[in-house]
Amino acid sequence: MTQSIIYSIVIPLPTIMEQQKIIDILSTVDQKLQLLRERKERFTRLKKGLMNAILTGKRRVNIWK
């Protein structure tokens, strides 16, 4: 493509209201992702702590058959 063709392409932009709605939606998604990352980190730390306690014998695990 030549530069003149690229410059002649018209790209429609959403209205300001639509842009604001998009921003709101993406912000909400970002907040949810952050909460999920924090929850995952808490569970990862909990798992590591429990595994350490089990492997060092500080905590016993009953296995039923």
mmCIF file as Biopython writes it, N, C-alpha, C and O atoms, coordinates in Angstrom:
data_model
#
loop_
_atom_site.group_PDB
_atom_site.id
_atom_site.type_symbol
_atom_site.label_atom_id
_atom_site.label_alt_id
_atom_site.label_comp_id
_atom_site.label_asym_id
_atom_site.label_entity_id
_atom_site.label_seq_id
_atom_site.pdbx_PDB_ins_code
_atom_site.Cartn_x
_atom_site.Cartn_y
_atom_site.Cartn_z
_atom_site.occupancy
_atom_site.B_iso_or_equiv
_atom_site.auth_seq_id
_atom_site.auth_asym_id
_atom_site.pdbx_PDB_model_num
ATOM 1   N N  . MET A ? 1  ? 0.837   -1.179  0.000  1.0 0.0 1  A 1 
ATOM 2   C CA . MET A ? 1  ? 0.000   0.000   0.000  1.0 0.0 1  A 1 
ATOM 3   C C  . MET A ? 1  ? 0.883   1.245   0.000  1.0 0.0 1  A 1 
ATOM 4   O O  . MET A ? 1  ? 1.941   1.296   0.628  1.0 0.0 1  A 1 
ATOM 5   N N  . THR A ? 2  ? 0.420   2.196   -0.701 1.0 0.0 2  A 1 
ATOM 6   C CA . THR A ? 2  ? 1.159   3.452   -0.709 1.0 0.0 2  A 1 
ATOM 7   C C  . THR A ? 2  ? 0.654   4.341   0.415  1.0 0.0 2  A 1 
ATOM 8   O O  . THR A ? 2  ? -0.421  4.114   0.971  1.0 0.0 2  A 1 
ATOM 9   N N  . GLN A ? 3  ? 1.427   5.333   0.732  1.0 0.0 3  A 1 
ATOM 10  C CA . GLN A ? 3  ? 1.082   6.233   1.830  1.0 0.0 3  A 1 
ATOM 11  C C  . GLN A ? 3  ? -0.219  6.972   1.551  1.0 0.0 3  A 1 
ATOM 12  O O  . GLN A ? 3  ? -1.007  7.196   2.470  1.0 0.0 3  A 1 
ATOM 13  N N  . SER A ? 4  ? -0.454  7.348   0.323  1.0 0.0 4  A 1 
ATOM 14  C CA . SER A ? 4  ? -1.686  8.076   0.009  1.0 0.0 4  A 1 
ATOM 15  C C  . SER A ? 4  ? -2.926  7.202   0.215  1.0 0.0 4  A 1 
ATOM 16  O O  . SER A ? 4  ? -3.972  7.690   0.643  1.0 0.0 4  A 1 
ATOM 17  N N  . ILE A ? 5  ? -2.802  5.918   -0.090 1.0 0.0 5  A 1 
ATOM 18  C CA . ILE A ? 5  ? -3.941  5.011   0.128  1.0 0.0 5  A 1 
ATOM 19  C C  . ILE A ? 5  ? -4.204  4.873   1.629  1.0 0.0 5  A 1 
ATOM 20  O O  . ILE A ? 5  ? -5.352  4.901   2.074  1.0 0.0 5  A 1 
ATOM 21  N N  . ILE A ? 6  ? -3.151  4.727   2.384  1.0 0.0 6  A 1 
ATOM 22  C CA . ILE A ? 6  ? -3.308  4.580   3.830  1.0 0.0 6  A 1 
ATOM 23  C C  . ILE A ? 6  ? -3.956  5.822   4.424  1.0 0.0 6  A 1 
ATOM 24  O O  . ILE A ? 6  ? -4.853  5.710   5.259  1.0 0.0 6  A 1 
ATOM 25  N N  . TYR A ? 7  ? -3.514  7.000   4.005  1.0 0.0 7  A 1 
ATOM 26  C CA . TYR A ? 7  ? -4.083  8.241   4.523  1.0 0.0 7  A 1 
ATOM 27  C C  . TYR A ? 7  ? -5.525  8.461   4.065  1.0 0.0 7  A 1 
ATOM 28  O O  . TYR A ? 7  ? -6.265  9.213   4.699  1.0 0.0 7  A 1 
ATOM 29  N N  . SER A ? 8  ? -5.921  7.828   2.997  1.0 0.0 8  A 1 
ATOM 30  C CA . SER A ? 8  ? -7.288  8.017   2.503  1.0 0.0 8  A 1 
ATOM 31  C C  . SER A ? 8  ? -8.300  7.105   3.194  1.0 0.0 8  A 1 
ATOM 32  O O  . SER A ? 8  ? -9.507  7.276   3.026  1.0 0.0 8  A 1 
ATOM 33  N N  . ILE A ? 9  ? -7.816  6.146   3.963  1.0 0.0 9  A 1 
ATOM 34  C CA . ILE A ? 9  ? -8.723  5.228   4.659  1.0 0.0 9  A 1 
ATOM 35  C C  . ILE A ? 9  ? -9.428  5.977   5.785  1.0 0.0 9  A 1 
ATOM 36  O O  . ILE A ? 9  ? -8.792  6.636   6.608  1.0 0.0 9  A 1 
ATOM 37  N N  . VAL A ? 10 ? -10.739 5.864   5.804  1.0 0.0 10 A 1 
ATOM 38  C CA . VAL A ? 10 ? -11.545 6.516   6.834  1.0 0.0 10 A 1 
ATOM 39  C C  . VAL A ? 10 ? -11.846 5.491   7.920  1.0 0.0 10 A 1 
ATOM 40  O O  . VAL A ? 10 ? -12.403 4.426   7.654  1.0 0.0 10 A 1 
ATOM 41  N N  . ILE A ? 11 ? -11.470 5.828   9.132  1.0 0.0 11 A 1 
ATOM 42  C CA . ILE A ? 11 ? -11.714 4.935   10.267 1.0 0.0 11 A 1 
ATOM 43  C C  . ILE A ? 11 ? -12.766 5.596   11.152 1.0 0.0 11 A 1 
ATOM 44  O O  . ILE A ? 11 ? -12.527 6.660   11.724 1.0 0.0 11 A 1 
ATOM 45  N N  . PRO A ? 12 ? -13.928 4.963   11.262 1.0 0.0 12 A 1 
ATOM 46  C CA . PRO A ? 12 ? -14.984 5.566   12.084 1.0 0.0 12 A 1 
ATOM 47  C C  . PRO A ? 12 ? -14.626 5.462   13.577 1.0 0.0 12 A 1 
ATOM 48  O O  . PRO A ? 12 ? -14.103 4.448   14.040 1.0 0.0 12 A 1 
ATOM 49  N N  . LEU A ? 13 ? -14.920 6.524   14.300 1.0 0.0 13 A 1 
ATOM 50  C CA . LEU A ? 13 ? -14.684 6.537   15.738 1.0 0.0 13 A 1 
ATOM 51  C C  . LEU A ? 13 ? -16.016 6.506   16.467 1.0 0.0 13 A 1 
ATOM 52  O O  . LEU A ? 13 ? -16.986 7.112   16.011 1.0 0.0 13 A 1 
ATOM 53  N N  . PRO A ? 14 ? -16.075 5.808   17.593 1.0 0.0 14 A 1 
ATOM 54  C CA . PRO A ? 14 ? -17.321 5.813   18.365 1.0 0.0 14 A 1 
ATOM 55  C C  . PRO A ? 14 ? -17.561 7.201   18.964 1.0 0.0 14 A 1 
ATOM 56  O O  . PRO A ? 14 ? -16.632 7.984   19.155 1.0 0.0 14 A 1 
ATOM 57  N N  . THR A ? 15 ? -18.801 7.472   19.247 1.0 0.0 15 A 1 
ATOM 58  C CA . THR A ? 15 ? -19.128 8.760   19.877 1.0 0.0 15 A 1 
ATOM 59  C C  . THR A ? 15 ? -18.510 8.805   21.279 1.0 0.0 15 A 1 
ATOM 60  O O  . THR A ? 15 ? -18.080 7.785   21.817 1.0 0.0 15 A 1 
ATOM 61  N N  . ILE A ? 16 ? -18.477 9.992   21.848 1.0 0.0 16 A 1 
ATOM 62  C CA . ILE A ? 16 ? -17.931 10.156  23.200 1.0 0.0 16 A 1 
ATOM 63  C C  . ILE A ? 16 ? -18.705 9.293   24.201 1.0 0.0 16 A 1 
ATOM 64  O O  . ILE A ? 16 ? -18.107 8.692   25.093 1.0 0.0 16 A 1 
ATOM 65  N N  . MET A ? 17 ? -20.018 9.232   24.057 1.0 0.0 17 A 1 
ATOM 66  C CA . MET A ? 17 ? -20.822 8.393   24.963 1.0 0.0 17 A 1 
ATOM 67  C C  . MET A ? 17 ? -20.450 6.926   24.819 1.0 0.0 17 A 1 
ATOM 68  O O  . MET A ? 17 ? -20.303 6.216   25.814 1.0 0.0 17 A 1 
ATOM 69  N N  . GLU A ? 18 ? -20.298 6.473   23.575 1.0 0.0 18 A 1 
ATOM 70  C CA . GLU A ? 18 ? -19.896 5.081   23.358 1.0 0.0 18 A 1 
ATOM 71  C C  . GLU A ? 18 ? -18.499 4.822   23.903 1.0 0.0 18 A 1 
ATOM 72  O O  . GLU A ? 18 ? -18.245 3.766   24.482 1.0 0.0 18 A 1 
ATOM 73  N N  . GLN A ? 19 ? -17.600 5.768   23.723 1.0 0.0 19 A 1 
ATOM 74  C CA . GLN A ? 19 ? -16.249 5.621   24.256 1.0 0.0 19 A 1 
ATOM 75  C C  . GLN A ? 19 ? -16.283 5.513   25.781 1.0 0.0 19 A 1 
ATOM 76  O O  . GLN A ? 19 ? -15.556 4.712   26.369 1.0 0.0 19 A 1 
ATOM 77  N N  . GLN A ? 20 ? -17.127 6.320   26.412 1.0 0.0 20 A 1 
ATOM 78  C CA . GLN A ? 20 ? -17.235 6.275   27.870 1.0 0.0 20 A 1 
ATOM 79  C C  . GLN A ? 20 ? -17.786 4.935   28.336 1.0 0.0 20 A 1 
ATOM 80  O O  . GLN A ? 20 ? -17.323 4.389   29.338 1.0 0.0 20 A 1 
ATOM 81  N N  . LYS A ? 21 ? -18.772 4.398   27.618 1.0 0.0 21 A 1 
ATOM 82  C CA . LYS A ? 21 ? -19.318 3.079   27.957 1.0 0.0 21 A 1 
ATOM 83  C C  . LYS A ? 21 ? -18.234 2.011   27.832 1.0 0.0 21 A 1 
ATOM 84  O O  . LYS A ? 21 ? -18.125 1.124   28.678 1.0 0.0 21 A 1 
ATOM 85  N N  . ILE A ? 22 ? -17.440 2.105   26.778 1.0 0.0 22 A 1 
ATOM 86  C CA . ILE A ? 22 ? -16.345 1.150   26.575 1.0 0.0 22 A 1 
ATOM 87  C C  . ILE A ? 22 ? -15.344 1.250   27.719 1.0 0.0 22 A 1 
ATOM 88  O O  . ILE A ? 22 ? -14.883 0.235   28.241 1.0 0.0 22 A 1 
ATOM 89  N N  . ILE A ? 23 ? -15.015 2.474   28.104 1.0 0.0 23 A 1 
ATOM 90  C CA . ILE A ? 23 ? -14.086 2.699   29.218 1.0 0.0 23 A 1 
ATOM 91  C C  . ILE A ? 23 ? -14.644 2.094   30.505 1.0 0.0 23 A 1 
ATOM 92  O O  . ILE A ? 23 ? -13.918 1.436   31.250 1.0 0.0 23 A 1 
ATOM 93  N N  . ASP A ? 24 ? -15.923 2.314   30.765 1.0 0.0 24 A 1 
ATOM 94  C CA . ASP A ? 24 ? -16.553 1.781   31.976 1.0 0.0 24 A 1 
ATOM 95  C C  . ASP A ? 24 ? -16.498 0.254   31.999 1.0 0.0 24 A 1 
ATOM 96  O O  . ASP A ? 24 ? -16.166 -0.348  33.020 1.0 0.0 24 A 1 
ATOM 97  N N  . ILE A ? 25 ? -16.821 -0.354  30.883 1.0 0.0 25 A 1 
ATOM 98  C CA . ILE A ? 25 ? -16.809 -1.817  30.794 1.0 0.0 25 A 1 
ATOM 99  C C  . ILE A ? 25 ? -15.398 -2.352  31.006 1.0 0.0 25 A 1 
ATOM 100 O O  . ILE A ? 25 ? -15.195 -3.286  31.781 1.0 0.0 25 A 1 
ATOM 101 N N  . LEU A ? 26 ? -14.427 -1.763  30.322 1.0 0.0 26 A 1 
ATOM 102 C CA . LEU A ? 26 ? -13.046 -2.240  30.450 1.0 0.0 26 A 1 
ATOM 103 C C  . LEU A ? 26 ? -12.494 -1.997  31.856 1.0 0.0 26 A 1 
ATOM 104 O O  . LEU A ? 26 ? -11.711 -2.802  32.361 1.0 0.0 26 A 1 
ATOM 105 N N  . SER A ? 27 ? -12.891 -0.910  32.479 1.0 0.0 27 A 1 
ATOM 106 C CA . SER A ? 27 ? -12.463 -0.643  33.854 1.0 0.0 27 A 1 
ATOM 107 C C  . SER A ? 27 ? -13.020 -1.696  34.805 1.0 0.0 27 A 1 
ATOM 108 O O  . SER A ? 27 ? -12.316 -2.175  35.694 1.0 0.0 27 A 1 
ATOM 109 N N  . THR A ? 28 ? -14.277 -2.048  34.615 1.0 0.0 28 A 1 
ATOM 110 C CA . THR A ? 28 ? -14.898 -3.077  35.441 1.0 0.0 28 A 1 
ATOM 111 C C  . THR A ? 28 ? -14.190 -4.415  35.256 1.0 0.0 28 A 1 
ATOM 112 O O  . THR A ? 28 ? -13.937 -5.131  36.226 1.0 0.0 28 A 1 
ATOM 113 N N  . VAL A ? 29 ? -13.873 -4.746  34.013 1.0 0.0 29 A 1 
ATOM 114 C CA . VAL A ? 29 ? -13.161 -5.992  33.734 1.0 0.0 29 A 1 
ATOM 115 C C  . VAL A ? 29 ? -11.777 -5.971  34.377 1.0 0.0 29 A 1 
ATOM 116 O O  . VAL A ? 29 ? -11.347 -6.974  34.947 1.0 0.0 29 A 1 
ATOM 117 N N  . ASP A ? 30 ? -11.080 -4.845  34.293 1.0 0.0 30 A 1 
ATOM 118 C CA . ASP A ? 30 ? -9.765  -4.716  34.922 1.0 0.0 30 A 1 
ATOM 119 C C  . ASP A ? 30 ? -9.848  -4.909  36.434 1.0 0.0 30 A 1 
ATOM 120 O O  . ASP A ? 30 ? -8.996  -5.575  37.022 1.0 0.0 30 A 1 
ATOM 121 N N  . GLN A ? 31 ? -10.863 -4.335  37.060 1.0 0.0 31 A 1 
ATOM 122 C CA . GLN A ? 31 ? -11.036 -4.485  38.505 1.0 0.0 31 A 1 
ATOM 123 C C  . GLN A ? 31 ? -11.282 -5.945  38.872 1.0 0.0 31 A 1 
ATOM 124 O O  . GLN A ? 31 ? -10.717 -6.450  39.843 1.0 0.0 31 A 1 
ATOM 125 N N  . LYS A ? 32 ? -12.115 -6.613  38.104 1.0 0.0 32 A 1 
ATOM 126 C CA . LYS A ? 32 ? -12.410 -8.030  38.365 1.0 0.0 32 A 1 
ATOM 127 C C  . LYS A ? 32 ? -11.153 -8.871  38.194 1.0 0.0 32 A 1 
ATOM 128 O O  . LYS A ? 32 ? -10.886 -9.754  39.009 1.0 0.0 32 A 1 
ATOM 129 N N  . LEU A ? 33 ? -10.378 -8.608  37.147 1.0 0.0 33 A 1 
ATOM 130 C CA . LEU A ? 33 ? -9.136  -9.340  36.936 1.0 0.0 33 A 1 
ATOM 131 C C  . LEU A ? 33 ? -8.169  -9.128  38.093 1.0 0.0 33 A 1 
ATOM 132 O O  . LEU A ? 33 ? -7.507  -10.072 38.523 1.0 0.0 33 A 1 
ATOM 133 N N  . GLN A ? 34 ? -8.078  -7.907  38.599 1.0 0.0 34 A 1 
ATOM 134 C CA . GLN A ? 34 ? -7.190  -7.631  39.728 1.0 0.0 34 A 1 
ATOM 135 C C  . GLN A ? 34 ? -7.629  -8.409  40.962 1.0 0.0 34 A 1 
ATOM 136 O O  . GLN A ? 34 ? -6.795  -8.983  41.663 1.0 0.0 34 A 1 
ATOM 137 N N  . LEU A ? 35 ? -8.929  -8.432  41.231 1.0 0.0 35 A 1 
ATOM 138 C CA . LEU A ? 35 ? -9.441  -9.202  42.363 1.0 0.0 35 A 1 
ATOM 139 C C  . LEU A ? 35 ? -9.124  -10.683 42.208 1.0 0.0 35 A 1 
ATOM 140 O O  . LEU A ? 35 ? -8.735  -11.343 43.172 1.0 0.0 35 A 1 
ATOM 141 N N  . LEU A ? 36 ? -9.288  -11.205 41.001 1.0 0.0 36 A 1 
ATOM 142 C CA . LEU A ? 36 ? -8.999  -12.620 40.762 1.0 0.0 36 A 1 
ATOM 143 C C  . LEU A ? 36 ? -7.512  -12.915 40.917 1.0 0.0 36 A 1 
ATOM 144 O O  . LEU A ? 36 ? -7.145  -13.967 41.440 1.0 0.0 36 A 1 
ATOM 145 N N  . ARG A ? 37 ? -6.644  -11.997 40.468 1.0 0.0 37 A 1 
ATOM 146 C CA . ARG A ? 37 ? -5.197  -12.184 40.658 1.0 0.0 37 A 1 
ATOM 147 C C  . ARG A ? 37 ? -4.844  -12.215 42.145 1.0 0.0 37 A 1 
ATOM 148 O O  . ARG A ? 37 ? -4.053  -13.048 42.588 1.0 0.0 37 A 1 
ATOM 149 N N  . GLU A ? 38 ? -5.439  -11.299 42.906 1.0 0.0 38 A 1 
ATOM 150 C CA . GLU A ? 38 ? -5.175  -11.260 44.349 1.0 0.0 38 A 1 
ATOM 151 C C  . GLU A ? 38 ? -5.668  -12.528 45.027 1.0 0.0 38 A 1 
ATOM 152 O O  . GLU A ? 38 ? -4.987  -13.071 45.897 1.0 0.0 38 A 1 
ATOM 153 N N  . ARG A ? 39 ? -6.842  -13.005 44.637 1.0 0.0 39 A 1 
ATOM 154 C CA . ARG A ? 39 ? -7.379  -14.244 45.209 1.0 0.0 39 A 1 
ATOM 155 C C  . ARG A ? 39 ? -6.477  -15.430 44.871 1.0 0.0 39 A 1 
ATOM 156 O O  . ARG A ? 39 ? -6.199  -16.273 45.725 1.0 0.0 39 A 1 
ATOM 157 N N  . LYS A ? 40 ? -6.027  -15.487 43.626 1.0 0.0 40 A 1 
ATOM 158 C CA . LYS A ? 40 ? -5.134  -16.572 43.208 1.0 0.0 40 A 1 
ATOM 159 C C  . LYS A ? 40 ? -3.845  -16.542 44.021 1.0 0.0 40 A 1 
ATOM 160 O O  . LYS A ? 40 ? -3.348  -17.587 44.440 1.0 0.0 40 A 1 
ATOM 161 N N  . GLU A ? 41 ? -3.303  -15.347 44.245 1.0 0.0 41 A 1 
ATOM 162 C CA . GLU A ? 41 ? -2.070  -15.215 45.030 1.0 0.0 41 A 1 
ATOM 163 C C  . GLU A ? 41 ? -2.290  -15.694 46.467 1.0 0.0 41 A 1 
ATOM 164 O O  . GLU A ? 41 ? -1.435  -16.378 47.031 1.0 0.0 41 A 1 
ATOM 165 N N  . ARG A ? 42 ? -3.426  -15.338 47.056 1.0 0.0 42 A 1 
ATOM 166 C CA . ARG A ? 42 ? -3.729  -15.807 48.425 1.0 0.0 42 A 1 
ATOM 167 C C  . ARG A ? 42 ? -3.802  -17.325 48.471 1.0 0.0 42 A 1 
ATOM 168 O O  . ARG A ? 42 ? -3.240  -17.946 49.373 1.0 0.0 42 A 1 
ATOM 169 N N  . PHE A ? 43 ? -4.494  -17.932 47.499 1.0 0.0 43 A 1 
ATOM 170 C CA . PHE A ? 43 ? -4.605  -19.389 47.475 1.0 0.0 43 A 1 
ATOM 171 C C  . PHE A ? 43 ? -3.250  -20.050 47.230 1.0 0.0 43 A 1 
ATOM 172 O O  . PHE A ? 43 ? -2.965  -21.108 47.792 1.0 0.0 43 A 1 
ATOM 173 N N  . THR A ? 44 ? -2.419  -19.436 46.401 1.0 0.0 44 A 1 
ATOM 174 C CA . THR A ? 44 ? -1.082  -19.980 46.148 1.0 0.0 44 A 1 
ATOM 175 C C  . THR A ? 44 ? -0.261  -19.960 47.430 1.0 0.0 44 A 1 
ATOM 176 O O  . THR A ? 44 ? 0.409   -20.942 47.748 1.0 0.0 44 A 1 
ATOM 177 N N  . ARG A ? 45 ? -0.305  -18.842 48.179 1.0 0.0 45 A 1 
ATOM 178 C CA . ARG A ? 45 ? 0.428   -18.772 49.449 1.0 0.0 45 A 1 
ATOM 179 C C  . ARG A ? 45 ? -0.111  -19.789 50.451 1.0 0.0 45 A 1 
ATOM 180 O O  . ARG A ? 45 ? 0.662   -20.428 51.166 1.0 0.0 45 A 1 
ATOM 181 N N  . LEU A ? 46 ? -1.433  -19.942 50.505 1.0 0.0 46 A 1 
ATOM 182 C CA . LEU A ? 46 ? -2.048  -20.910 51.403 1.0 0.0 46 A 1 
ATOM 183 C C  . LEU A ? 46 ? -1.606  -22.323 51.050 1.0 0.0 46 A 1 
ATOM 184 O O  . LEU A ? 46 ? -1.254  -23.105 51.933 1.0 0.0 46 A 1 
ATOM 185 N N  . LYS A ? 47 ? -1.624  -22.647 49.775 1.0 0.0 47 A 1 
ATOM 186 C CA . LYS A ? 47 ? -1.211  -23.976 49.322 1.0 0.0 47 A 1 
ATOM 187 C C  . LYS A ? 47 ? 0.244   -24.244 49.696 1.0 0.0 47 A 1 
ATOM 188 O O  . LYS A ? 47 ? 0.568   -25.320 50.199 1.0 0.0 47 A 1 
ATOM 189 N N  . LYS A ? 48 ? 1.126   -23.265 49.452 1.0 0.0 48 A 1 
ATOM 190 C CA . LYS A ? 48 ? 2.535   -23.449 49.786 1.0 0.0 48 A 1 
ATOM 191 C C  . LYS A ? 48 ? 2.712   -23.678 51.282 1.0 0.0 48 A 1 
ATOM 192 O O  . LYS A ? 48 ? 3.487   -24.538 51.701 1.0 0.0 48 A 1 
ATOM 193 N N  . GLY A ? 49 ? 1.989   -22.905 52.078 1.0 0.0 49 A 1 
ATOM 194 C CA . GLY A ? 49 ? 2.076   -23.075 53.526 1.0 0.0 49 A 1 
ATOM 195 C C  . GLY A ? 49 ? 1.595   -24.436 53.979 1.0 0.0 49 A 1 
ATOM 196 O O  . GLY A ? 49 ? 2.226   -25.074 54.822 1.0 0.0 49 A 1 
ATOM 197 N N  . LEU A ? 50 ? 0.481   -24.885 53.425 1.0 0.0 50 A 1 
ATOM 198 C CA . LEU A ? 50 ? -0.052  -26.202 53.782 1.0 0.0 50 A 1 
ATOM 199 C C  . LEU A ? 50 ? 0.872   -27.321 53.324 1.0 0.0 50 A 1 
ATOM 200 O O  . LEU A ? 50 ? 1.101   -28.284 54.056 1.0 0.0 50 A 1 
ATOM 201 N N  . MET A ? 51 ? 1.400   -27.191 52.115 1.0 0.0 51 A 1 
ATOM 202 C CA . MET A ? 51 ? 2.330   -28.221 51.618 1.0 0.0 51 A 1 
ATOM 203 C C  . MET A ? 51 ? 3.566   -28.287 52.510 1.0 0.0 51 A 1 
ATOM 204 O O  . MET A ? 51 ? 4.060   -29.373 52.814 1.0 0.0 51 A 1 
ATOM 205 N N  . ASN A ? 52 ? 4.062   -27.130 52.926 1.0 0.0 52 A 1 
ATOM 206 C CA . ASN A ? 52 ? 5.223   -27.095 53.811 1.0 0.0 52 A 1 
ATOM 207 C C  . ASN A ? 52 ? 4.903   -27.769 55.145 1.0 0.0 52 A 1 
ATOM 208 O O  . ASN A ? 52 ? 5.702   -28.554 55.656 1.0 0.0 52 A 1 
ATOM 209 N N  . ALA A ? 53 ? 3.739   -27.461 55.703 1.0 0.0 53 A 1 
ATOM 210 C CA . ALA A ? 53 ? 3.338   -28.050 56.977 1.0 0.0 53 A 1 
ATOM 211 C C  . ALA A ? 53 ? 3.179   -29.561 56.862 1.0 0.0 53 A 1 
ATOM 212 O O  . ALA A ? 53 ? 3.562   -30.292 57.776 1.0 0.0 53 A 1 
ATOM 213 N N  . ILE A ? 54 ? 2.625   -30.034 55.763 1.0 0.0 54 A 1 
ATOM 214 C CA . ILE A ? 54 ? 2.436   -31.473 55.565 1.0 0.0 54 A 1 
ATOM 215 C C  . ILE A ? 54 ? 3.786   -32.168 55.368 1.0 0.0 54 A 1 
ATOM 216 O O  . ILE A ? 54 ? 4.049   -33.204 55.977 1.0 0.0 54 A 1 
ATOM 217 N N  . LEU A ? 55 ? 4.632   -31.598 54.522 1.0 0.0 55 A 1 
ATOM 218 C CA . LEU A ? 55 ? 5.906   -32.248 54.198 1.0 0.0 55 A 1 
ATOM 219 C C  . LEU A ? 55 ? 6.897   -32.227 55.363 1.0 0.0 55 A 1 
ATOM 220 O O  . LEU A ? 55 ? 7.765   -33.096 55.451 1.0 0.0 55 A 1 
ATOM 221 N N  . THR A ? 56 ? 6.775   -31.253 56.247 1.0 0.0 56 A 1 
ATOM 222 C CA . THR A ? 56 ? 7.668   -31.211 57.404 1.0 0.0 56 A 1 
ATOM 223 C C  . THR A ? 56 ? 7.088   -31.957 58.596 1.0 0.0 56 A 1 
ATOM 224 O O  . THR A ? 56 ? 7.738   -32.051 59.637 1.0 0.0 56 A 1 
ATOM 225 N N  . GLY A ? 57 ? 5.881   -32.487 58.465 1.0 0.0 57 A 1 
ATOM 226 C CA . GLY A ? 57 ? 5.263   -33.263 59.536 1.0 0.0 57 A 1 
ATOM 227 C C  . GLY A ? 57 ? 4.576   -32.417 60.592 1.0 0.0 57 A 1 
ATOM 228 O O  . GLY A ? 57 ? 4.129   -32.956 61.604 1.0 0.0 57 A 1 
ATOM 229 N N  . LYS A ? 58 ? 4.479   -31.131 60.392 1.0 0.0 58 A 1 
ATOM 230 C CA . LYS A ? 58 ? 3.800   -30.269 61.362 1.0 0.0 58 A 1 
ATOM 231 C C  . LYS A ? 58 ? 2.295   -30.486 61.345 1.0 0.0 58 A 1 
ATOM 232 O O  . LYS A ? 58 ? 1.600   -30.192 62.318 1.0 0.0 58 A 1 
ATOM 233 N N  . ARG A ? 59 ? 1.815   -30.989 60.254 1.0 0.0 59 A 1 
ATOM 234 C CA . ARG A ? 59 ? 0.385   -31.253 60.108 1.0 0.0 59 A 1 
ATOM 235 C C  . ARG A ? 59 ? 0.212   -32.653 59.545 1.0 0.0 59 A 1 
ATOM 236 O O  . ARG A ? 59 ? 0.902   -33.057 58.610 1.0 0.0 59 A 1 
ATOM 237 N N  . ARG A ? 60 ? -0.721  -33.382 60.132 1.0 0.0 60 A 1 
ATOM 238 C CA . ARG A ? 60 ? -0.980  -34.756 59.702 1.0 0.0 60 A 1 
ATOM 239 C C  . ARG A ? 60 ? -2.179  -34.772 58.758 1.0 0.0 60 A 1 
ATOM 240 O O  . ARG A ? 60 ? -3.088  -33.950 58.867 1.0 0.0 60 A 1 
ATOM 241 N N  . VAL A ? 61 ? -2.159  -35.717 57.840 1.0 0.0 61 A 1 
ATOM 242 C CA . VAL A ? 61 ? -3.260  -35.885 56.892 1.0 0.0 61 A 1 
ATOM 243 C C  . VAL A ? 61 ? -3.814  -37.288 57.067 1.0 0.0 61 A 1 
ATOM 244 O O  . VAL A ? 61 ? -3.078  -38.269 56.961 1.0 0.0 61 A 1 
ATOM 245 N N  . ASN A ? 62 ? -5.103  -37.385 57.334 1.0 0.0 62 A 1 
ATOM 246 C CA . ASN A ? 62 ? -5.756  -38.681 57.428 1.0 0.0 62 A 1 
ATOM 247 C C  . ASN A ? 62 ? -6.209  -39.132 56.054 1.0 0.0 62 A 1 
ATOM 248 O O  . ASN A ? 62 ? -6.880  -38.387 55.340 1.0 0.0 62 A 1 
ATOM 249 N N  . ILE A ? 63 ? -5.850  -40.329 55.689 1.0 0.0 63 A 1 
ATOM 250 C CA . ILE A ? 63 ? -6.266  -40.878 54.401 1.0 0.0 63 A 1 
ATOM 251 C C  . ILE A ? 63 ? -7.220  -42.025 54.665 1.0 0.0 63 A 1 
ATOM 252 O O  . ILE A ? 63 ? -6.863  -43.019 55.298 1.0 0.0 63 A 1 
ATOM 253 N N  . TRP A ? 64 ? -8.444  -41.871 54.170 1.0 0.0 64 A 1 
ATOM 254 C CA . TRP A ? 64 ? -9.456  -42.924 54.341 1.0 0.0 64 A 1 
ATOM 255 C C  . TRP A ? 64 ? -9.488  -43.794 53.113 1.0 0.0 64 A 1 
ATOM 256 O O  . TRP A ? 64 ? -9.421  -43.310 51.983 1.0 0.0 64 A 1 
ATOM 257 N N  . LYS A ? 65 ? -9.589  -45.063 53.344 1.0 0.0 65 A 1 
ATOM 258 C CA . LYS A ? 65 ? -9.688  -46.005 52.209 1.0 0.0 65 A 1 
ATOM 259 C C  . LYS A ? 65 ? -10.993 -46.722 52.253 1.0 0.0 65 A 1 
ATOM 260 O O  . LYS A ? 65 ? -11.269 -47.555 51.389 1.0 0.0 65 A 1 
#
